[in-house]
Amino acid sequence: MIAYLERAARKTFNLRVCARPCNGAEYTAAPTLPFSNKAEARAYCAAKGIKPWNF
């Protein structure tokens, strides 16, 4: 599992989780999880065994 972090509105972040490094249709279809900061997103990835790809 790979996680991509992207900035969202009002200093929040969205985390997209894909099965492997991807782009295009697979990337846009990936589930998005909201987080208030990067530390929370990193902690979630560590707890779930997901590799943070771009952060």
Summary of the structure (lengths in Angstrom):
residues: 55
radius of gyration: 10.5
end to end distance: 14.6
largest distance: 28.7
contacts: 136
relative contact order: 0.30
helix: 29%
strand: 33%
